[in-house]
Amino acid sequence: MNPQIETRPVGIDTWEDLETMFESRGSPHYCWCMAWRVNENRTRIPGKSGKKASMRARVASGTPTGILGYHDGRAIAWCSIAPRGSYRKLGGDESVEGVWSLVCFFVQRPFRNQGVTRVLLSAAIEFARDNGAKYVEAYPVDPKSTTYRYMGLVPAFEEAGFQFKKMAGSKRNVMILSLHRPARVK
């Protein structure tokens, strides 16, 4: 099965879709994708309700947070993509400016291993480009890794044109994609 997936950026108009998906069985409702994000006070955000409230405040303020994947009108997948400054230190090259970080994927179980992550990755790259990013930085792991798999797997990023830069810790690969478009020759 290769499901047809439509993507949309998370915004106040899609908040209920994100909320419904995140609160469904097997979803990331325990973290609300706040594990790598900094909050207003640069402190840990306590509990599920605090994390949900912090994510809701970001969305309500118009802060980019990610992309939703839809199948038959229902949100079934998520990709966290936002300006790097909205996250805590991820181990990338802090001297490079105009970077958006891609830190998480979630795909509901019935839709896994069907190419949904690649659709989200492509949409996330375009979302970052459309919002002024010069680079997208990601932190995927080797397919044999038993941890951090939610950050994506290296082969998908290689296929999308990302280049390896360095390791962040012992598992995460820092990979970067330049979004500079070549000048058109007339």
Number of C-alpha atoms within 10 A of each C-alpha: 7 9 12 12 19 17 19 17 21 23 22 16 11 15 17 13 19 24 15 14 23 24 14 13 10 13 18 18 18 16 18 22 22 20 15 15 22 17 17 10 7 9 8 13 20 9 11 15 14 15 21 20 13 19 20 19 13 18 19 14 11 12 15 20 21 25 25 29 26 19 15 10 10 15 24 26 26 28 28 24 28 25 21 22 14 19 19 13 13 19 14 21 15 11 7 9 11 15 25 28 24 27 25 21 23 26 24 17 12 8 16 13 11 13 15 25 22 15 15 26 21 13 22 26 22 15 20 24 18 10 13 14 22 18 22 25 27 28 29 27 23 16 12 8 12 9 12 16 20 15 20 25 21 22 14 15 22 14 10 13 13 20 18 17 13 15 16 14 10 7 16 24 23 23 22 25 20 16 17 10 8 6 6 5 4 3
